[in-house]
Amino acid sequence: MTELSRAVAAPPVRHVHLGLGNFFRAHQAWYTDHAGDAADWGIAAFTGRSPDLATALAAQDGLYTLVTRAADGDLFELVRSVSQPHSAGDQAALLGYLADPEVQIVTTTVTEAGYVRRVDGGLDVDRSEIVTDVATLRGDPTALVRTAPAKLVAGLAARRRAGIGGLTIVPCDNLPENGQAVARVVTELAELVEPGLATWIADNVGFVTTMVDRITPEPTAEDLATVETQTGARDRAPVVTEPFTEWVLNGEFVAGRPRWEDAGATFTDDIVPFEERKLWLLNGAHSMLAYAGSLRGHVTVADAMRDATCRAWLDEWWDAASPHLTLPPADVAAYRAALTERFANPRMQHRLDQIAFDGSQKLPIRTLPTLRRELAAGRIPPGATRPVAAWVCHLRGQGAAVTDARAAEILPLATGPLPEAVRRVLRALDPELAGNEALVTAVLAQARDLGSP
């Protein structure tokens, strides 16, 4: 059995990524690897928490196998764009890269919760981790910080001290208008840390909004064995993904970038229709299936798609969300058909309990826009309320286990008699929702139907 190693030198680092994980390696790293100028754009990628993945990738020169899993078979591909894998704690390396004029792009995949935002989208300055990071950077701008906004601010401060500009930040998490969202939290944190830094950022740093799409489940031990058998190489960190991939970008790149369009990326002046289509139809459906499907005992998305009841619930959600999209109806119908096929792929083991993470951060983005629009139209369809009702059941200990950035705050709200729990949870999502008696009644009835005591 051979070990993965490079026969030639890795591409020079010109791109930094925060959030070294499976999705990044199936998406941004894959697009960079397939760019026409890939040889010029190596990536230094940092893990979010554990150093284990960085250690595994470092042992194989940053190389890994991408397994593209279709219903009829697998395609195995060696991805070479990660030149330098790092653990989250390697702050010196991060600051060194950001102070290098050759580095011109920073991408991020840190999850919706990773930007530490308040409900209104601003930086949550009262969160203990932000308080700690602000104090740390004020005391020593090169010290290790923990949150993604603080890492970005520390890196930008290092770039300012080096006397260089020309950097573009490209967030790739499922936030609407994510470029503006990240610009806001970074700017607000910079204002707390260093005089003049926020103004320097405004003058030297671009923030690009993106829509990303590629289903990438956690690989299993069987996947690792399959890669060894099929490629003849030992890979400690393969990635399994689906054939479908999409990347839409909007905004100004103030410095260079890879030719991602060579790999199929789309650059547009209006990203909102693409964002809404993906967030509502794909991510909203995933959240609904994660909570409602796990209540019915299902483990993966493909399992839920074999359940006629879950399929009917899926169509009800899509029927509620689709009329509020601005893309042509024929495009929406085609996207729904493609999602049905993607979700039903029996060889993609996309676990519902993983999708269920951080519902307090995801539902306001994926589900509430449709619910609010339906309420404004005088309707309360079951498809629009079911994700919320199923989430209440989830918080009350049914279905998938709860893993949520706001668990300490949210879980107590869901305890006790169901009527009061429903109202408290709705209030945490949006106080206006809790004041709509017809909606409270509908969610309560649905939670009972789903089995909540």
N, C-alpha and C positions, 0 to 999 in steps of 0.2 A: 504494500500500500504506500503510495507516494504522499509527501507532504506538500501543501500549497506554498509556493515561494515564487518570487519574481525572477524572471530571466534577465530583465532589463530594469533600469532605475525607474522608480515611481515618478509620476508626473510632479512637477514642482507645485508646492502648495500656493494656491491663489484664491482659495475658497475655504471658508471655515463654516462648520455646521455644529449647532447645539442640539443634542438629542439623538445621539447615535443609537439607532434601534432598527427594527425590522422595516417599518414603513419608509424611513429615510433611505434605506439601502435598496428597497424595491422601487423607489420613486426618484427622488432628487439625484441620488448617486447613479442610478441607472440612466437617467437623462443625460447626466454629465458624461458618463462613459460612452454614450452613443452620440454625443456632439461631434461635429466634424473637426473641432479643435481640442478634442479630449486630451491630447498629449500635452497641452499647455495648462490644464486646469485640474491639478490634484487637490484633494479635499483633506483638510485636517478636521476630524470629527471627534466630538467630545460626548461621552455618555451623560445621561441625565442623573443617575445616582450610582449604581453599582459599577465598579471597575471591571467586572468579569468579562463583558463583551469586548472592551478595549484590550484586555489581556489576551483573549482568544484570537482576536484579529491581528494583534501585534505579532503573535507567534507565526502567523502566515502572511506577513508583509502587507496586511490590509486587504488581502484578497478574500473573496467568498463566492460561493455558488448561488446563483439565483435560479430557483426552480419555478418555472412558469407552468402552472397546473391547470390544464384544460380538462373537460369532462372525458376526453378520449386519450389523454396521455400527458407526459411531462416533457418540457424542454429544459435542458441544463446549460447554464451560461456562466462564465467566469467574469465577474465585475472587477475592474482594476482602478476605479477612480478614487478610492479611499487610500490616500498616500500615507497618512499618519493618524492612527487611532489613539485617542487619549481618554483617560478617566476624567470624571467631572472635577476631581480635586487638583488637576494639573493647571492651576491658575497661572503660573509663570509662563507656561507654553501658550495659553490663550492670549495673554497680554502681549507676548512676543509676536504672535501672528498678527494681532490687530494693529500693532505698531509697525508692521512691515508694509511698505507701499505696494509690494507685489500682490498682497491680499486685497481683493476688491469686492468680494461678495461674502455675506454672512446669511446662511439659511437657518431656519429653526423648525424643529418639530418637538415641542415640549408639552403638548396637550393643551386644551383650552384652559385648564386650571393652572398651568405653568406660568401664565402671565400675571397672576395674582391681581385680578381686577375686581373692583366692586361691581355691584349690579348695574350701576350707571356707566360702566366702562372705564372709570378712572382707576388709578393705582390704589390698591387697598393699603393705605399708609398705616392703618392700625393693626395689620396682621403682624404677628410676632416676628416672622421671618424677614419681613420688610424692615421693621424697626431695627432688627439686629444687623441686617446688611447695610442700612444707611449709616448706623453708628460705626460699623467696620470700615466702610469706605472713607468716612470723614477722618477716621484715625490713621488709616494707611490705605491709599488708593490701590496698592498692589496686593493687599491681603485677600485671602480666600473668601468668597461670598457664595451663597447657596442658591439664590433664586435666578431664574433666567433674566428678568429685567436688570438685576444687579450685575450679572456677568456681562451683559451687553453694555451697560453704563461704564463698568470698569474698563472694558476693552476700548470703548470710545474715548474715555479719558486718557488711556495710554496712547491712543492714536493722536490725540490732541497734543500731548506732551512731546511726541515725536515730530510734531510740526508737519503732519501730512493729513490730507483729507481724502476725498474720493472713495467713498464706501457706500454700498447699497445693502440694506437689510431686507431679506425676503422671507417673511414668516409663512409657514406652510401648514398651519393648524386650522381646524374647522371653525373659524371665527368669521362672521360677515365683515367685509372691509378690513381684513386682518392687517393690512399695511398701516392704515390709520390707527387701528386699535393698538398696535405695538408701538407706533410712534408716540402715542399719547402716554402710555405707561413709562416708556423710556425717558421721554422728556420730563415728565413729572418727577421721576426718580432723580434724574440729573439735576433738576432744580434744588433738590434737597441735599445733594452731595457736594456740589462744587460750583462756585460762582462762575457764571459765564459759559458753563458747559452746555446748557440747553441751547443757548444762542449759537454756539459753535456747531452743535448737531444740526440745527436748522439750516445752517449755511453749507455744511459739508457732507451730510448723510442723506441718502434717499431711502424711502420705504416703499416697497412694491407690494401690491395686493395680489394674492394668488388664490386659485381654486385648485385643489389637488384631489385625485380620485384613483385609488387602486386598493382593492381589498387584500390585506396582508395579515393572515392569522399567525399566531405563535407556532413556530415549527415544533414538531414532536421528535421523540427519540427515533421513531420509525422513519421520519424524514431524513435524519442524519444518516441512518443506515442505508436508505435508498440512494442518497448522494454518493456514499462510498461505493456501493455496488455498481452504480451506473457510470460514475466518472473515474473510478479507480484511484481517487484521491481522498485523503482524510480531511474533512472540513469541519472545524469546531463551531462554525457559525453560519450555516447556510440560511437562506431566506426562501420562503414559499409564498408565491403570489399568484394572481389570476392573469389571464392574457390581457384583459382590458386595462388601459391606463389613460389618464388625462391630466393635463397641466395647463391651466389658463392663467396668464399673468397680465397685470395692468399697472403702469406707473413708469417713472423715469429711473433709468439706471445711470447714476452719476459717474460711473467708471465702467470698466470692462465687464463682460460676462461671457460664459460659455455660449456656444451656438446651440442652445437647447431646442430651437425650432427644427434642427436637423433630425431630432429624435421624435418630433411630433408635437412639441409644445406650441400653444397658441398665444399670441400677443394681441391684446384687444384694447380698445378705448373704453369699453363698457363691460365690466366683469360681473355686475350685479345679477343679470339674468342667469349666468352660469352658476354663481354662488348659490342663489336661491334654489335653483333646480337640484343641485347636489345636496345642499344642507337639508332641504325639506323632503325630497323624494328618497334619497339614499340614506343619509344620516338619520333623518326623522323616522324612517322605516326601521332602520337598525335599532334605534332606541325602543320603539314600540315592541319589536320582536324580542329584544333583550329582556324587557320586563314582563310582557304578556306571555311570550313564548316560554320563558323559564317557569312561569306559574303553571304551565301545562306539562312541565317535566322535561322540556326539550333542552338539549345541551348546545347545539350548534344552530346556525342560521339554516343550513341545509335540512336539519331535522325538522325545524319549524315549518319549512316550506313543504314538507310532506304531509302536514296537518291541514286538512281542509278548513278548519276553523281559523287557524292562523293566516291562511291564504286569504280568507274572506276579510279578516281584520286588516290585512295589508292593503287590499283593494279599497276598503273604507277609508283608511288613512290617505291613500293616494287620491281618492275621489274628493276628499276635503281639501287637500293641499293644491292639487293641480290647477284649479280655476284661478288661483291667485298668482300663478307664474306668468311672466310676460313673454316667454318664448312662444313661437307658433304651436298651436295644439298638436299638429302632426309631429313636431319635434318632441313634445312632452310624451305623447303616446309611444313613440319609438324608444325613448329613454326608459319608460316604465317597462316595456317589453324586454329591453336589454337587462334591466335590473332583475326582472323575474328569472331570467336565464342565469344571471350571475349568482343570485342568491341560492338558486336551486342546485348549483354545481355540487354534485355529491362528493367530490374529491377535495373540496375546500372546507377544512375543519375550523370554521370561524366561530369561536366560542361565544355564547351569549353572555356569560359572566364577565368576560373581558370587555365586551361592548357596553355592559351596564355600568362600568366605572364612571364616577363623577357626573351622575345625572343632574346634580344641582347646577353644574356648569353647562351641561349640554342641552337640557330641555328648554331653557330660555332662548336658545339659538335655533334649535332644530324643530321645536314643537309649538312654542307659544306664538310665533308670528302667524301661523295658520289659525290657531285658536282665536286670537284677537280679531282677525279678519272675518272669521265666521260669526263671532259675536256681534261685530259691527254691522253685519248683514242681517242680524236678527235670527241667526241659526245656531243650534248647538248639536251638531251631528255627532253620532257615537264615534266615528273615525277620528275626530279631532280631540275628543276628551279621553279616549282609551289610553294613550301613552301616559297621561297624568294619573289616571286612576290606577293603572298598573304600577306606576312608580310609587304611589302611596302604599300599595300592597308590598312592594319590594322593600320599602323603608320599614315596614311592619314585620319583616322577617320572612316573607314568602318569596319563593323563587330564588334567583341568584343572590349570593351573599353581597352585602353592601360594602363597597369601597368608594369613598367619596371625600374630596378635599374639605367639604363642609360637614362631615359626618357628625362631629361633636355638636354642631349647631342644629342640624336638620333632624337627626334621629330622635331626639326627645320630642320634637313637634309631632311625630307620627305615632306616639304612644297613646294609650288610653282609649276611651270610646271613639269609634270610627267617625261619627259626625264632627266631633271637635278636631280630630286629627286631620280630616280632609280640609277643613277650613284653615287650620294653622299652616298646613303644607302649601296650600294655595296662596296664603298671605306671604309666605317666604318666597314663592316664585314671583308674585306680583300682587301687591295689596288690592289693586282694582279687581282682580279676579275673585278674591275672597269676598268682595262686596257684591258680587253678582249672585243673587240667591238661586236663580235658575241653573246657573253653572254649578254651584255647590251641590245642589240637589242631583244634577246629572252625574257628577263625578262620584258622589256618595253611592248612588244606585249602581253605577258601573263597578265600583270597588267591591261592593257586596256581591255582584254577579261574578266577579273574578275570584271570589272566595275569601275576601278579608273578613274576619270576625268583627 
